[in-house]
Amino acid sequence: MSIKAPLLLMLASALSACQQVEQIRPVTASIGEGWQLVWQDEFNGSQIDSQKWSHEVNCHGGGNDEKQCYTARAKNSFVEQGLLHLVAHKEQYTGPKFNRDDVNSDAERALTQTQSFTSARLRSKGLGDWQYGRFEIRAKLPAGQGAWSAIWMLPTDWEYGRWASSGEIDIMEAVNLKVPTDDKTAPTGTLESRVHGTLHYGGPAPNNVYSGTAYTFAADQNPADMFHVYALEWQQDEMRWYVDDIHFATFKSEQWYSVSEQADGTLLKNSGFAPFNKRFHMLLNFAIGGNWPANVNEKGVDESGFSKQMLVDYVRVFECSVNPETGKGCATYQDSAKQIIPKRL
């Protein structure tokens, strides 16, 4: 059966309109009451906004044996048609081993390293730093063995000491999407569709610990095939994770802790709600390989199918107007949420 040209044009126009509408959501918090928008990037311009993001430039592999160099080149990150594109290419590249602001000497600044992929990692450090709030990001994630996409937060001031004494907040991480899953509860042949919410805390490595859980999408909702909204609500005594407004995990402050290393090498436990009572900034990145993705699912890195990209539609940050000092009073709880139990205390 053939379709006449005018009808084809009408269908194309309708599809385009639907796609445009599908990408636009109201600038309001999706759940809870009292959330007030305080920071956002809708990526509607022609370039990455340097008043909101800076690039990390390094080849050291993220401390996880990742296989990419992060660059500030336009081929690895750009804004187009209302989306932020973080693009990984398979290419030999030599660059600085460390970020310039992470080193203390000229000798360290002169070090270089070569990797077999390039990609991008953006951060809001010094441009967007927050203590408590709701963080909402709409994104479409890359697929393939070794693909590791992340939306996360690090301490801006590291007041409790080096990682992970000062904490790390992972809003969303996904590895090896659309590869046969190693989830033992899934039917044979199921493709990987999990995203993970995690906190890292405790003492300085190797005395660090982490706690988290996964959210599993239905087969027809794979996060590598379509956009989804990933959110974290952070208040003084609790963290809550959401996917498409589904509250899937909660972690309470009595289960996290922080231990700082003293000058004499001894460890001292910090009081209060440490380490998640200081300001953090956001990071968006697309890594290749590393200790986690390379050791699960089909293992290693599948080097076919590049270039690959992570797409971000928007980043929105909300403050709880009920009590900005603690972030408490704006949450909406759902019975479906899992209470995260620490691996150890």
C-alpha angles and dihedrals in degrees: 000000000000128000119218117240097247090054091048089053091049092050092048091049092049092048091050091050091049091050091051093048091046091058095052122079128172115270093244133102109268099219137023127027131264098038112142122195110240105161135017147161117199092177092229097139131084097256143024109285107246089196089066107027141036128189125242109222115197145111102209095112100245093277087285102087091258116172103225139091112219112223139179092226120130091235089065099043134015144140119245134159093356096309136105110228120205104188129193118203129190103235139123108255134173120202143142112312094220138029109263092238092051097062133074105200141050088238091059091046089054094055117109134188135193124224134178097232138043128209142144139264120189126192136186095211110150090003101062117016123158144181109204128345144107117294116197125183128175112205148154114220135217122252134216142076108302096018109131118181122182142186107186150135137240131190113269097209104025090218094167095049138258126344124336100006089078094043140236128232118206109196093179136353128172131182132188097357116193092016115119104281125241090208102130091206093060125088116260112275095027113145121233111267104152126126121192136219115198145166123209116201143127120088136338113296127308086030091058126116135190138206129193149120141220134248114212120209124215114259093257093049101058110161090227090061102047145012120274133178117243118192142176127195112202122189131164097271104023148037123209128189126206138185116194088343092307109130102219106162143025130188122189128215095239086068099053127066143169131225121189127205113236127215091262092052097256121130123238124192114231121228134233121017095336133185095018096054098082133076120283133188130214131252130195117191147153113212129185120220123333136152095300107044094035092058101047138059107007091347129225124041125299103219095194126099100037138183097064130171146202114215125207120193098185147339117214129180123197132192123213102244091194091068116353092177093065103015089230126137103045104078127117114204127206126199089229092071118111119224106231113228116205119244088229140339 
